[in-house]
Amino acid sequence: MVRLALVLAFAATAAAGLPAPGLYLALGLGLGAIGCGWIGFTRRSAPGASRLAAAAAITVGGIGVLLGAVRVAIVLAAIDRIDRLIG
């Protein structure tokens, strides 16, 4: 589960830089990474390195979500600006 969380987290940060559907992928993959990382982190019987990797996946997934959310805000601001220019 931890490896999946790390893959999702780094895919989310990479997707934040992609064109059009990248921002939505970043949001979805980041949330998936946070969820999988949380499951991996809450396992008390897991070794310390595994729990640390899960915490890293939560952090990187959160960064991916924030980058995706910033891109969504920029798109919404651009649409509002164009709407004000046209009408």
N, C-alpha and C positions, 0 to 999 in steps of 0.2 A: 504494500500500500504506500510505503514511503517513496519508493522509486517512482511510482505513478504520480504521486504528488509533486515530486521534483520535476518530472517531465512536463506536467501540466503547468507548473509555475514558470519554467523557463520558456515554454511555448507561449504563455500569456504575455510575457514581456517582449518576446519577438513579434508576436501578432500585433502589439500596440503600434509598431512602426509600419505595418503593411497598409496598402491602400484600402479602399472602401469597406469591405466587411471586416477588416482587421480590428477595428475598435470593438465590434460586437464579439468577435472571437476572444479578444483580450479580456473582456468582462466575463464571459462564460468560462473560459479556461482558468482565469484567476479565481473565480468562485469555486470551481471544482478543485483547484489546488488547495485552497483554504480548507475546504471540507475534508479532503483526503488527508491533508496534513494534520488536521485536528484529530481525526480518528487515529492516526499513527502516533500523535503526541500523547493522547490520553491513555494509551496502553502502558500500564505501570510495569508490566513484566518484560517489556522490550528493553534491549540494551541501550545504554546512554547515547551511543553514536546514532542509533536509529531515531531516538527521540529528538536529538539535536538536528538531524537532517529533516525531520518533520517540522520542527520549528522554523528552520530555514525555508522550507517550502511554503509555510504560512506567510512568512515575511515577503518572499519574492512574489508569491501569488497576490498579496495585498498591493505590492508595487504595480503589478500588472493591472489590477482592478483600478487603481488610481490613475494610471496612464490612460487606460481605456475611458474612464470617466472624464478626464480632462479633454480627451479628443471629442467625446460626445458634447461636452459643454462648448467647445470651440465651434463645432458644426452647428449647434443650436444658435449660437451668437451670430454666426455667418448667415444663417437663414433669416434671422430677425433683421439683420442689417440689410440684406437684399430685399426683404419685404418692405422695409421703410423706404428704400430707394425707389422701388417700383410704385408703391401705392401710397 
